[in-house]
Amino acid sequence: MVVLWRRAESDPMRRVGFTVSRQVRGAVARNRVKRRLREAYRATRDAAPPGISLVVVGRPGVLNQPMTVVTGDMRQAFRNMPGERFAP
């Protein structure tokens, strides 16, 4: 997955959008990747700094990895972003 972000000074809330690369063949598979990414975000959203806008781009590997790995990858991406966090 690729996590793109930017600071949103005017809005203190987090905003997130999900998209999936066309490298994932078939609409069913792309929707499954989006569902897995949304679930990983729900589990890790407190690790992201507030006041940012996120775009999470799903890649084919998200389908083959266990959810614990997907969640861990997302948590690690949030740790690499500068800013305050509510939870580690």
Phi, psi and omega in degrees: 000157176237132179245115176258142182211159171207153181284138179241089185297328184282342185234115182284350181275161173272140173235143182219143175228149182238138175217158181231136180297150177290353175296337175276111185278134176092137182296324181296316180293319179297318178294324177295319177299316179298318179297319180293320179293320178297319179294320177296321178294318179301323182284338187238006188298333178289343179280343180278143177293149178286161175075032178233158172247131183242147166231122180253121181256119180277142178243168183301330182296340181296331180289329187267346183269148173295155181299329178297324178288317179298316179295318178296321177296319179292318178300319179295321177297321179291325178295330182282351179276138177286151177129168180285154178228149177277327182225150180290000000 
